[in-house]
Amino acid sequence: MTSVRGILSDIERRSIGGRIITSFFLLTLVVVGLAYIFPFVFAFTAGLKTSSEIFDPGLHLFPRQAHWENYAEAWRRFNMTGMFLNTIYVALGGTIGRLLVSAMAAYSLSRLKPAGQTLIQTLILVTLTVPMIAYLIPLYLTLTNLPVLHISLINKYWGLWLPYSVSAFHVMVLKNSFDQIPQDYYDAAAIDGASPLRMFLSLTLPLSSSILLVLGLLTFVGIWGDFLLPLLILRDSSLQTVSVRLYTLTRSFPMNLQMAGAFLGMIPPALAVLFLQRHMRGGLTF
């Protein structure tokens, strides 16, 4: 009995053609991996250089002399602690809101079967075809003067949390995930007298923890690096996130400190992915 790893069995991998295909795939993965990791390495090494050395012609990845004090100075002068706290506050609020709204909408479509379910699902799918930049101006005008309430969410984190809480992609992914839960579980819970809300909290969410973790992690990383919407909503510098604040300070600080600050801003989402990668692989497989 031969084992299969990927698209080739052990016997196929031992053949000349199999070795060529395996080598090609391995080389492709290495090139793609290096392309993804290069910005991290470049930002890190650029933060160790002087500003004039960064602009030297040609690609000089490593500094002539490492200036580790650049990172300490960037942390102090950029007030990275405050920027990190702001960004974590925005990212956690947006992630919790998106998972909560998406999970409730997906549960309704998957198990409660509302009237007009097909139409609702079609409209949700249609929104996936509309890029955010197309409705950014109407969204901004809405947030500056909310209908009925007539209040402005500019310079308020709610101005980011509310838009971040809506995601058609998350709704459809979670609906497909909820559809795979056997109906027998819900029938047994109904016999025990569980309400739809109890089934949602005690049955659906625990059985979908893997996919919820993956979507939560992807949402957190995406919000952490988001730039355009926070730039429009957060005008007060004391509220701005890492990406926005570093952009607004670019003209006030030398390039080496900017690169050091940029690398420091990459660390939290990278660590989140690194420590949760095992759970993330399981959720993606599910």
PyMOL commands that set and color helices and strands:
alter all, ss='L'
color gray80, all
select helices_A, chain A and resi 10-14+16-46+51-54+69-77+80-112+117-127+132-144+158-164+168-179+183-191+196-207+209-224+228-233+237-239+242-248+255-275+277-285
alter helices_A, ss='H'
color red, helices_A
select strands_A, chain A and resi 4-5+8-9
alter strands_A, ss='S'
color yellow, strands_A
deselect
rebuild
show_as cartoon
